[in-house]
Amino acid sequence: MNTDLLNLLQQRRSIYALGKDVTQSKQAIVDLVEDVIQATPTSFNS
């Protein structure tokens, strides 16, 4: 792989501010994260 491309990929960042004003309950967030984890494919589709 081209080392310039590899360096660009390693330096890539998504920076954004997360606020403290959350409108969902903690349980709703936990449920959403669990659903996303279950629906996200893995490298071995396990």
N, CA, C and O atoms as CSV, one atom per row, in Angstrom:
chain,resi,resn,atom,element,x,y,z
A,1,MET,N,N,0.857,-1.177,0.000
A,1,MET,CA,C,0.000,0.000,0.000
A,1,MET,C,C,0.899,1.235,0.000
A,1,MET,O,O,1.964,1.241,0.616
A,2,ASN,N,N,0.470,2.244,-0.675
A,2,ASN,CA,C,1.211,3.491,-0.736
A,2,ASN,C,C,1.353,4.074,0.670
A,2,ASN,O,O,0.362,4.208,1.389
A,3,THR,N,N,2.575,4.420,1.064
A,3,THR,CA,C,2.802,4.919,2.424
A,3,THR,C,C,2.130,6.264,2.658
A,3,THR,O,O,1.733,6.558,3.785
A,4,ASP,N,N,1.990,7.102,1.608
A,4,ASP,CA,C,1.290,8.381,1.778
A,4,ASP,C,C,-0.175,8.145,2.126
A,4,ASP,O,O,-0.725,8.808,3.005
A,5,LEU,N,N,-0.793,7.217,1.446
A,5,LEU,CA,C,-2.193,6.893,1.735
A,5,LEU,C,C,-2.331,6.314,3.134
A,5,LEU,O,O,-3.252,6.669,3.869
A,6,LEU,N,N,-1.427,5.435,3.499
A,6,LEU,CA,C,-1.458,4.840,4.827
A,6,LEU,C,C,-1.303,5.913,5.907
A,6,LEU,O,O,-2.001,5.868,6.919
A,7,ASN,N,N,-0.413,6.860,5.710
A,7,ASN,CA,C,-0.237,7.959,6.672
A,7,ASN,C,C,-1.494,8.807,6.780
A,7,ASN,O,O,-1.878,9.207,7.879
A,8,LEU,N,N,-2.138,9.085,5.657
A,8,LEU,CA,C,-3.383,9.859,5.691
A,8,LEU,C,C,-4.471,9.122,6.454
A,8,LEU,O,O,-5.211,9.729,7.228
A,9,LEU,N,N,-4.571,7.817,6.240
A,9,LEU,CA,C,-5.584,7.032,6.946
A,9,LEU,C,C,-5.321,7.002,8.449
A,9,LEU,O,O,-6.259,7.030,9.246
A,10,GLN,N,N,-4.055,6.944,8.835
A,10,GLN,CA,C,-3.714,6.899,10.256
A,10,GLN,C,C,-3.965,8.230,10.946
A,10,GLN,O,O,-4.217,8.262,12.151
A,11,GLN,N,N,-3.901,9.326,10.205
A,11,GLN,CA,C,-4.075,10.658,10.792
A,11,GLN,C,C,-5.519,11.134,10.742
A,11,GLN,O,O,-5.829,12.197,11.280
A,12,ARG,N,N,-6.402,10.383,10.117
A,12,ARG,CA,C,-7.794,10.788,9.975
A,12,ARG,C,C,-8.469,10.870,11.334
A,12,ARG,O,O,-8.354,9.957,12.151
A,13,ARG,N,N,-9.162,11.952,11.566
A,13,ARG,CA,C,-9.879,12.140,12.824
A,13,ARG,C,C,-11.237,12.771,12.552
A,13,ARG,O,O,-11.377,13.596,11.648
A,14,SER,N,N,-12.217,12.389,13.319
A,14,SER,CA,C,-13.527,13.029,13.314
A,14,SER,C,C,-13.701,13.675,14.680
A,14,SER,O,O,-13.972,12.995,15.669
A,15,ILE,N,N,-13.547,14.972,14.724
A,15,ILE,CA,C,-13.611,15.687,15.995
A,15,ILE,C,C,-14.920,16.463,16.047
A,15,ILE,O,O,-15.237,17.241,15.147
A,16,TYR,N,N,-15.658,16.241,17.096
A,16,TYR,CA,C,-16.900,16.963,17.310
A,16,TYR,C,C,-17.158,17.035,18.804
A,16,TYR,O,O,-16.690,16.198,19.575
A,17,ALA,N,N,-17.908,18.045,19.195
A,17,ALA,CA,C,-18.195,18.248,20.612
A,17,ALA,C,C,-19.489,17.527,20.984
A,17,ALA,O,O,-20.494,17.623,20.280
A,18,LEU,N,N,-19.446,16.820,22.079
A,18,LEU,CA,C,-20.641,16.179,22.614
A,18,LEU,C,C,-21.143,17.009,23.783
A,18,LEU,O,O,-20.381,17.324,24.698
A,19,GLY,N,N,-22.382,17.354,23.759
A,19,GLY,CA,C,-22.952,18.157,24.822
A,19,GLY,C,C,-23.405,17.312,25.996
A,19,GLY,O,O,-23.475,16.087,25.906
A,20,LYS,N,N,-23.707,17.973,27.085
A,20,LYS,CA,C,-24.176,17.263,28.278
A,20,LYS,C,C,-25.693,17.235,28.353
A,20,LYS,O,O,-26.256,16.614,29.254
A,21,ASP,N,N,-26.364,17.901,27.417
A,21,ASP,CA,C,-27.824,17.952,27.408
A,21,ASP,C,C,-28.366,16.806,26.563
A,21,ASP,O,O,-28.590,16.962,25.362
A,22,VAL,N,N,-28.572,15.665,27.191
A,22,VAL,CA,C,-29.076,14.482,26.499
A,22,VAL,C,C,-30.567,14.368,26.776
A,22,VAL,O,O,-31.007,14.439,27.924
A,23,THR,N,N,-31.344,14.188,25.700
A,23,THR,CA,C,-32.801,14.127,25.884
A,23,THR,C,C,-33.296,12.703,26.111
A,23,THR,O,O,-34.400,12.520,26.623
A,24,GLN,N,N,-32.506,11.681,25.742
A,24,GLN,CA,C,-32.913,10.297,25.930
A,24,GLN,C,C,-32.508,9.818,27.321
A,24,GLN,O,O,-31.583,10.348,27.935
A,25,SER,N,N,-33.215,8.815,27.796
A,25,SER,CA,C,-32.856,8.216,29.069
A,25,SER,C,C,-31.619,7.345,28.890
A,25,SER,O,O,-31.288,6.943,27.775
A,26,LYS,N,N,-30.947,7.061,29.988
A,26,LYS,CA,C,-29.758,6.210,29.910
A,26,LYS,C,C,-30.106,4.827,29.373
A,26,LYS,O,O,-29.332,4.241,28.616
A,27,GLN,N,N,-31.256,4.309,29.757
A,27,GLN,CA,C,-31.668,2.986,29.285
A,27,GLN,C,C,-31.927,3.000,27.778
A,27,GLN,O,O,-31.607,2.029,27.092
A,28,ALA,N,N,-32.497,4.077,27.258
A,28,ALA,CA,C,-32.738,4.177,25.818
A,28,ALA,C,C,-31.419,4.183,25.052
A,28,ALA,O,O,-31.323,3.585,23.980
A,29,ILE,N,N,-30.412,4.848,25.586
A,29,ILE,CA,C,-29.097,4.876,24.952
A,29,ILE,C,C,-28.457,3.494,24.993
A,29,ILE,O,O,-27.880,3.043,24.003
A,30,VAL,N,N,-28.557,2.826,26.131
A,30,VAL,CA,C,-28.003,1.476,26.255
A,30,VAL,C,C,-28.688,0.535,25.270
A,30,VAL,O,O,-28.020,-0.262,24.611
A,31,ASP,N,N,-30.004,0.616,25.164
A,31,ASP,CA,C,-30.746,-0.233,24.229
A,31,ASP,C,C,-30.311,0.029,22.787
A,31,ASP,O,O,-30.138,-0.909,22.009
A,32,LEU,N,N,-30.137,1.294,22.435
A,32,LEU,CA,C,-29.713,1.652,21.085
A,32,LEU,C,C,-28.321,1.112,20.781
A,32,LEU,O,O,-28.093,0.565,19.702
A,33,VAL,N,N,-27.396,1.257,21.711
A,33,VAL,CA,C,-26.038,0.761,21.503
A,33,VAL,C,C,-26.033,-0.754,21.374
A,33,VAL,O,O,-25.321,-1.299,20.530
A,34,GLU,N,N,-26.810,-1.438,22.192
A,34,GLU,CA,C,-26.882,-2.901,22.094
A,34,GLU,C,C,-27.443,-3.337,20.748
A,34,GLU,O,O,-26.954,-4.301,20.160
A,35,ASP,N,N,-28.466,-2.637,20.249
A,35,ASP,CA,C,-29.039,-2.967,18.947
A,35,ASP,C,C,-28.028,-2.739,17.823
A,35,ASP,O,O,-27.930,-3.542,16.896
A,36,VAL,N,N,-27.285,-1.649,17.911
A,36,VAL,CA,C,-26.278,-1.349,16.890
A,36,VAL,C,C,-25.176,-2.399,16.905
A,36,VAL,O,O,-24.717,-2.831,15.848
A,37,ILE,N,N,-24.751,-2.809,18.087
A,37,ILE,CA,C,-23.701,-3.835,18.184
A,37,ILE,C,C,-24.181,-5.141,17.564
A,37,ILE,O,O,-23.420,-5.820,16.875
A,38,GLN,N,N,-25.435,-5.492,17.804
A,38,GLN,CA,C,-25.965,-6.733,17.240
A,38,GLN,C,C,-26.105,-6.658,15.722
A,38,GLN,O,O,-25.945,-7.673,15.045
A,39,ALA,N,N,-26.398,-5.482,15.174
A,39,ALA,CA,C,-26.648,-5.335,13.742
A,39,ALA,C,C,-25.374,-5.072,12.927
A,39,ALA,O,O,-25.388,-5.176,11.701
A,40,THR,N,N,-24.283,-4.735,13.604
A,40,THR,CA,C,-23.045,-4.404,12.901
A,40,THR,C,C,-22.299,-5.688,12.541
A,40,THR,O,O,-22.027,-6.517,13.410
A,41,PRO,N,N,-21.970,-5.848,11.266
A,41,PRO,CA,C,-21.236,-7.065,10.881
A,41,PRO,C,C,-19.804,-7.037,11.375
A,41,PRO,O,O,-19.200,-5.974,11.519
A,42,THR,N,N,-19.272,-8.216,11.630
A,42,THR,CA,C,-17.882,-8.341,12.054
A,42,THR,C,C,-17.073,-8.891,10.880
A,42,THR,O,O,-17.630,-9.243,9.841
A,43,SER,N,N,-15.797,-8.959,11.052
A,43,SER,CA,C,-14.945,-9.461,9.967
A,43,SER,C,C,-15.232,-10.926,9.651
A,43,SER,O,O,-14.994,-11.375,8.530
A,44,PHE,N,N,-15.737,-11.664,10.619
A,44,PHE,CA,C,-16.050,-13.079,10.411
A,44,PHE,C,C,-17.554,-13.342,10.416
A,44,PHE,O,O,-17.986,-14.494,10.450
A,45,ASN,N,N,-18.355,-12.264,10.381
A,45,ASN,CA,C,-19.811,-12.374,10.408
A,45,ASN,C,C,-20.299,-13.223,11.580
A,45,ASN,O,O,-21.219,-14.029,11.441
A,46,SER,N,N,-19.670,-13.030,12.723
A,46,SER,CA,C,-20.066,-13.803,13.898
A,46,SER,C,C,-21.037,-13.031,14.760
A,46,SER,O,O,-21.477,-13.531,15.795
